[in-house]
Amino acid sequence: MYYGLYVSAAGAHAQSQKVEVLSNNLANANTVGFKRELALLAARDSEAIERGLVSRGTQALEDIGGGTRFWATATDFSPGTMQLTNIPTDLAIQDPGTFFLVARGSQRLLTRAGNFQISSDGRLLTAQGDAVLSTDGEPIQIDPTLPWRFLAGGILEQAGERVALALVRPRELSALTKVGENCFQASAPPEAVPDEQRQVRPGYLELSGVNPVEEMVELIAASRAYEANVRIIQQHDSATSQLIGRILRA
């Protein structure tokens, strides 16, 4: 009886964590360049197998399974929809494996969000205030008093000079770690994108990779699975109470 209670509790805990991931995705449905998280669940072995007392496949009572557990999260790097904004500081990367390189203090981070802005001192910044870097690793500087524009490929043109924004590719997308505020950190130094492969569209933005309808459907399913596990826990608790009551009366 208690084994079933623990299995249901593990299932409820896993679904609760999945709900948190889905809720975060929905909260960022309108965040430029956001990449949705996938909640990965896995089957648990029975307690006896986890302790090494028996092996899998015995088909004995100790091999009945241990329910579900929350295994990990994975980022879906599928490209979002491109939206025309005609805003000069908006840039969208077409290649799904390419990122802008920005500076947050001493850190060098990667982002897909191209909704940039110009500070009062002429620096090109992300929406969170991180400095956008050029190919030489320096912050992009714009003179607001002179005409300027971005060319295809992420090239800033002003006063007859051209400066290219740093575009990089991580060695493995799966090795990227989310560090908050729509940025990622690479486990190894990323590679610079060759000039002929720079695919950046000025005046466009890559929208969030979250489909609100799909996320809501998954959220409802996860919530119902959580509620089902909680009801089973309550049933086990009720049955235990009845059993104890009968024993005391006897």
C-alpha positions in Angstrom: 0.0 0.0 0.0 2.7 2.5 1.0 4.7 1.6 -2.1 1.8 2.8 -4.3 1.6 6.0 -2.2 5.3 6.7 -2.8 5.0 6.0 -6.5 2.0 8.4 -6.7 4.0 11.0 -4.7 6.9 10.7 -7.1 4.6 11.1 -10.1 2.9 14.2 -8.6 6.4 15.8 -7.9 7.5 15.1 -11.5 4.3 16.6 -13.0 4.6 19.6 -10.6 8.1 20.3 -12.0 6.8 19.9 -15.6 4.1 22.5 -14.8 6.8 24.9 -13.7 8.7 24.5 -17.0 5.5 24.9 -19.1 4.4 28.0 -17.1 7.8 29.6 -17.7 7.4 29.0 -21.4 4.0 30.6 -21.5 5.3 33.6 -19.5 7.9 34.1 -22.3 5.5 33.6 -25.2 6.1 37.3 -26.2 9.8 37.4 -25.4 11.9 38.2 -28.5 14.2 35.3 -29.4 13.1 33.1 -26.4 13.8 29.4 -26.8 11.3 27.1 -25.1 12.3 24.5 -22.5 11.3 20.8 -22.8 10.5 18.9 -19.6 11.9 15.4 -19.9 10.4 12.7 -17.7 11.8 9.2 -17.2 10.6 5.9 -15.7 12.0 5.1 -12.3 13.2 1.7 -11.4 11.8 0.0 -8.3 13.5 0.7 -5.0 15.1 -2.8 -5.0 16.7 -2.2 -8.4 17.9 1.3 -7.4 19.5 -0.3 -4.3 21.1 -3.0 -6.4 19.3 -5.8 -4.6 17.8 -7.3 -7.9 18.3 -6.7 -11.6 15.9 -5.6 -14.3 13.8 -8.0 -16.2 13.2 -10.5 -13.4 9.4 -10.0 -13.6 9.3 -10.5 -9.9 7.5 -8.3 -7.3 10.6 -6.2 -6.9 10.6 -5.4 -10.7 7.2 -3.7 -10.9 8.6 -0.2 -11.5 9.0 2.9 -9.5 6.8 5.4 -11.3 8.0 8.5 -13.0 10.7 11.1 -12.2 11.7 14.4 -13.6 14.9 13.7 -15.5 16.1 17.0 -17.0 15.2 20.0 -19.2 16.3 20.5 -22.8 16.2 23.7 -24.9 14.4 23.6 -28.2 16.5 25.8 -30.6 14.0 25.7 -33.4 13.8 29.2 -35.1 11.0 31.5 -34.2 8.8 33.4 -36.7 10.5 36.4 -38.4 8.5 39.7 -37.9 9.1 42.8 -39.9 9.4 45.9 -37.6 11.2 48.4 -39.7 13.0 49.5 -36.5 16.7 50.3 -37.4 18.1 48.7 -34.3 16.1 45.4 -34.7 18.1 42.5 -36.2 17.1 38.8 -36.7 19.4 35.9 -37.3 18.1 33.4 -39.9 20.5 30.5 -39.1 19.2 28.7 -36.1 22.7 27.8 -34.9 24.0 31.3 -34.8 24.0 33.8 -31.9 24.9 37.4 -31.2 27.8 37.8 -28.8 27.2 40.2 -25.9 29.1 41.3 -22.8 27.7 41.1 -19.3 30.4 42.4 -17.0 33.4 40.1 -17.7 31.2 37.4 -19.2 30.8 36.7 -22.9 27.3 35.4 -23.5 25.2 34.4 -26.5 21.7 35.6 -27.3 19.2 35.3 -30.2 17.2 38.4 -29.1 18.0 41.2 -31.6 15.8 43.9 -30.1 18.7 46.2 -29.5 18.7 49.8 -28.4 21.1 52.7 -28.3 22.2 54.2 -24.9 22.6 57.8 -24.2 26.4 57.5 -24.8 25.9 55.7 -28.2 26.5 52.1 -27.1 24.4 49.4 -28.7 22.8 47.4 -25.9 20.4 44.5 -25.5 17.0 45.0 -23.9 18.6 43.9 -20.6 21.5 46.4 -20.9 24.3 44.1 -22.1 26.8 45.5 -24.5 26.6 44.1 -28.1 30.1 43.2 -29.3 31.8 43.5 -32.7 33.9 40.9 -34.4 37.0 42.4 -32.7 35.4 41.9 -29.2 34.7 45.6 -28.5 31.3 47.1 -27.7 29.5 48.5 -30.7 29.6 52.3 -30.6 27.3 54.5 -32.7 27.4 58.3 -33.0 23.7 59.4 -32.7 24.5 62.8 -34.4 25.5 61.1 -37.7 23.4 59.0 -40.1 23.9 55.2 -39.7 22.2 52.0 -40.8 22.6 48.2 -40.5 23.3 46.3 -43.7 22.4 42.7 -44.4 24.6 40.4 -42.5 24.7 42.5 -39.4 27.1 45.2 -40.6 26.9 48.7 -39.1 27.6 51.5 -41.6 28.3 55.0 -40.5 30.5 57.9 -41.8 31.9 55.6 -44.5 33.1 53.0 -42.0 31.7 49.5 -41.5 31.7 47.5 -38.3 30.5 43.9 -38.2 28.5 42.6 -35.2 30.1 39.4 -33.7 28.1 36.4 -34.8 29.2 33.0 -33.3 28.2 29.4 -33.4 28.6 27.1 -30.4 30.3 23.8 -31.0 27.3 22.0 -29.6 23.9 23.5 -29.0 23.1 21.0 -26.3 26.1 22.2 -24.3 24.7 25.7 -23.9 23.5 26.7 -20.5 20.7 29.3 -19.9 22.0 32.0 -17.6 18.9 34.2 -17.5 17.6 37.3 -19.3 17.4 35.4 -22.6 21.2 34.6 -22.7 23.2 31.4 -22.9 26.7 30.5 -21.8 28.9 28.2 -23.9 30.9 25.4 -22.3 33.7 26.0 -24.9 34.6 29.1 -26.8 32.2 29.5 -29.8 33.4 29.7 -33.4 33.1 33.0 -35.4 30.7 32.8 -38.4 32.4 33.2 -41.7 31.6 36.4 -43.7 29.8 34.5 -46.5 27.6 32.7 -43.9 26.3 35.8 -42.0 22.5 35.6 -42.3 21.1 38.7 -40.5 18.0 40.6 -41.5 17.9 44.3 -40.5 14.5 45.7 -39.5 13.2 42.2 -38.4 12.9 40.4 -35.1 12.8 36.7 -34.3 9.8 36.1 -32.1 9.5 33.6 -29.3 9.8 29.9 -30.1 6.8 29.2 -27.8 3.4 28.2 -29.3 1.0 29.3 -26.7 -1.7 26.9 -27.8 0.6 23.9 -27.7 2.0 24.9 -24.3 -1.4 25.4 -22.8 -2.6 22.0 -24.0 0.5 20.4 -22.4 0.0 22.5 -19.2 -3.6 21.2 -18.9 -2.4 17.6 -19.4 0.3 17.9 -16.8 -2.0 19.6 -14.3 -4.5 16.8 -14.7 -1.8 14.1 -14.3 -0.7 15.9 -11.1 -4.3 16.0 -9.8 -4.7 12.3 -10.6 -1.6 11.4 -8.6 -2.8 13.5 -5.7 -6.2 11.7 -5.7 -4.4 8.4 -5.5 -2.4 9.6 -2.6 -5.6 10.6 -0.8 -7.1 7.2 -1.5 -4.1 5.5 0.0 -4.3 7.8 3.0 -8.0 7.0 3.4 -7.5 3.3 3.1 -4.7 3.4 5.7 -6.9 5.3 8.1 -9.7 2.8 7.7 -7.3 -0.1 8.3 -5.8 1.4 11.4 -9.4 2.1 12.7 -10.4 -1.5 12.2 -7.3 -2.8 14.0 -7.9 -0.6 17.0 -11.6 -1.6 17.2 -10.5 -5.3 17.1 
